[in-house]
Amino acid sequence: MINLVSIELYKIRKKPRSFIGFGAIAVIVLLIEVALYIDGQSYLQFVIQQVEQSFQIDGKIINGNLVTYVLLQTLIVQMPLLVALVTGDLISGEAASGSIRLLVTKPVSRANIVLSKFAAGSVYTLLLIVWLGILSLGLGLLIFGLGDLLVLNSDHIAILRSSETMWRFMMAFVIAFISLSVVSSLSLMLSCFTDNSIGPIIITMSIIILFTIIGTMEIPIFDVVRPFLFTTHMIVWRSLFENPVPLQELWISTGVMMSHILVFLSVAVFYFKNKDILS
Amino acid sequence: MTPIPIIEIKNLSKSFGSFAAVTDLNLEVFRGDVFGFLGPNGAGKSTTIRMLLSLIKPTSGTIHLFGRNLQDHRNESVRKIGCIIEKPDFYLYLSAAKNLELFSRLSGLLPAKSKIDEVLELVGLKGRAHDNVKTFSHGMKQRLGIAQTLIHDPELIILDEPTTGLDPQGIIDVRNLIRHLQHDLNKTVFLSSHILSEIELIATRMAILNNGKAVAQGNVSDLLSTQDLIVALEVEDAEKAMQWIAVTAWQSKLHAVSGQQFQMKLAKKEIPEFTDDLQRAGIHFYSIAYKRALEDYFLRLTQESSSSQQRNKTPEVIN
């Protein structure tokens, strides 16, 4: 299995598309950090204009913690696409190119092929998260310095002491990793169904968009399905920046996402094991 | 002692919906064979090979490789196989050497650099070892495909149309390589092709497949020796030869006459008798040569089986 995972990682490393994610994150993070550095006060005034009448906010509001929080909010939309771009191609890409034929004739089980690809996809996802962490938190703290984190939610405002932010960000990155692993397992499962490498990427994003719409529209009929949609739980990292942290909600969301990963992987393994390779 | 077959296929069938791609196929390949698997396009050759390599599941029937049931001992069996299926597709963004290394590792072996160099040299690609496969021509990929089949030193080599896309020199090289694998390295080669001459030149045993059924199977020489050959001879005195043939039993075997050239349709075993009779009759000849009527044989078999529609007919077996 370790041999298989290392081979898969090598293949991911050698594919040019694997670097698109790192490049995109770097560009977005640097763009936002430079923009906030130059014109952060205008942005902040726009954001806090509603609460300014009730509160007086003093101190260094634009700091590394706030910049990281803003970046996390922004990139949560793009990250699934960047992950699916690689993981959605892991099996269908090989089917499209024909290399799947040689791969499947080797003395390794098909279940191990799927699981090793998921493991390699997870390592890739983890590296993307670490890259995001280094650029947003590391560079943010370096450029903007440390300070208390002002969190504006729709119904309340929270100020977190700078000493309390680091573990929350670390946990947020862990939750983001689990969220993106759901995307990774979904796109890998879809990748088993087709010999077209673009299809699984587009379908993954379509599902995320559809589920997000269902999850955010306040129509009663959607209330029944909303708790079961993985997209509902992908944004649970935000609750880490509440005081106190709603641990039960966190555990439930983590459980739902892990269940999704398990279901998607099981379907992928079952389907791929029984699939006739005709490409 | 009866040799143990390396490949033993029993009552193998595969259907895709209502379409029967392979029907009740029985086949045996023995150690050291170069087994020709011959058939027109769509005969079911690739489907059979895909079942042999567990790429697709049979609808019914069994496959034994190296004496073991493929379904129960899949990994142990395929570890001893090197294969090209239809066309060799590699990771285009990796070099030839890296592709070989990865596929060898998937077979459970970390190949030494010298082994990679050795197989690349064998197929004439040593100078391109570190070039990305995306820069390779189809013929070069085909050669790399053969290198890939050999990198983990398998016992059985399955080649599906290995000369497709190769230039004439490439075809000769592959043919020589297959002979080398059999004679010098004692490998068993299962060679699928629709090119009759290719099978005739290098195969020791063969099966002819049509509409998913084996219509003939056995030693190549035996199968072909039962068929008439076109024997061409150039005689010194055509008129005398003509008169002689007209009064002998050979008259019925006369195929064509053109100047001093005669063409007779003879079984292989009849040739010595015919030439003896010629000499006894005092008819001198400058040359004699025969060509096999394999193409006729192949077409006859495949057309017969197509027209008969008797898909459960017992195949002709000569051992």
Chai-1 contact restraints between the chains, C-beta under 6 A:
chainA,res_idxA,chainB,res_idxB,connection_type,confidence,min_distance_angstrom,max_distance_angstrom,comment,restraint_id
A,N3,B,R105,contact,1.0,0.0,6.0,A-B,restraint_1
A,I7,B,L102,contact,1.0,0.0,6.0,A-B,restraint_2
A,K14,B,Y93,contact,1.0,0.0,6.0,A-B,restraint_3
A,K14,B,L94,contact,1.0,0.0,6.0,A-B,restraint_4
A,S97,B,D89,contact,1.0,0.0,6.0,A-B,restraint_5
A,G98,B,D89,contact,1.0,0.0,6.0,A-B,restraint_6
A,S99,B,D89,contact,1.0,0.0,6.0,A-B,restraint_7
A,S99,B,Y91,contact,1.0,0.0,6.0,A-B,restraint_8
A,R101,B,I85,contact,1.0,0.0,6.0,A-B,restraint_9
A,V104,B,L55,contact,1.0,0.0,6.0,A-B,restraint_10
A,T105,B,L53,contact,1.0,0.0,6.0,A-B,restraint_11
A,T105,B,V78,contact,1.0,0.0,6.0,A-B,restraint_12
A,T105,B,C83,contact,1.0,0.0,6.0,A-B,restraint_13
A,K106,B,L106,contact,1.0,0.0,6.0,A-B,restraint_14
A,K106,B,S107,contact,1.0,0.0,6.0,A-B,restraint_15
A,P107,B,N75,contact,1.0,0.0,6.0,A-B,restraint_16
A,P107,B,V78,contact,1.0,0.0,6.0,A-B,restraint_17
A,P107,B,R79,contact,1.0,0.0,6.0,A-B,restraint_18
A,D276,B,I56,contact,1.0,0.0,6.0,A-B,restraint_19
A,I277,B,L55,contact,1.0,0.0,6.0,A-B,restraint_20
